Amino acid sequence: MVLGMHRSGTSLLASLLADAGVFMGSKLTGNFESVFFQSVNREALDFLGCSWAQLEGLPSPQELEAGYRSLKDKMQ
C-alpha cells in the first residue's frame, strides 16, 4: 500500500512498483489507486460531510479519537 498526499509522487511510485512486478491490487484507477480504498475514503468523508477537496467540516484528531473510543466501547 502506498500512502501520501496528492501531487506527492504516489502514482509514480505505484507505477514503478507495478512495473517491477509488485502486485498493487486487482482493481486500480488510472492513477494506480485502489478502487476499494478510494471508496472507503469517500464513504468516511461523506459520513463527516466532507470531501477530499473540502475538509472544513473534518473533526479534530481529538474529536475523532473520542468518537472511535466511544464506538469501540459500544462494540465490546
Contacts in CASP RR format, 6 or more apart in sequence:
PFRMAT RR
TARGET T0000
AUTHOR 0000-0000-0000
METHOD contacts of the structure
MODEL  1
MVLGMHRSGTSLLASLLADAGVFMGSKLTGNFESVFFQSVNREALDFLGC
SWAQLEGLPSPQELEAGYRSLKDKMQ
1 34 0 8 1.000
1 37 0 8 1.000
2 10 0 8 1.000
2 13 0 8 1.000
2 14 0 8 1.000
2 17 0 8 1.000
2 24 0 8 1.000
2 32 0 8 1.000
3 10 0 8 1.000
4 10 0 8 1.000
6 52 0 8 1.000
10 32 0 8 1.000
11 31 0 8 1.000
11 32 0 8 1.000
11 33 0 8 1.000
14 24 0 8 1.000
14 28 0 8 1.000
14 31 0 8 1.000
14 32 0 8 1.000
14 33 0 8 1.000
15 32 0 8 1.000
17 24 0 8 1.000
18 24 0 8 1.000
18 32 0 8 1.000
24 32 0 8 1.000
24 34 0 8 1.000
25 34 0 8 1.000
27 34 0 8 1.000
27 35 0 8 1.000
27 36 0 8 1.000
28 34 0 8 1.000
28 35 0 8 1.000
29 35 0 8 1.000
29 38 0 8 1.000
41 52 0 8 1.000
42 51 0 8 1.000
45 51 0 8 1.000
45 52 0 8 1.000
45 58 0 8 1.000
48 57 0 8 1.000
48 58 0 8 1.000
48 59 0 8 1.000
49 57 0 8 1.000
50 56 0 8 1.000
50 57 0 8 1.000
50 58 0 8 1.000
END
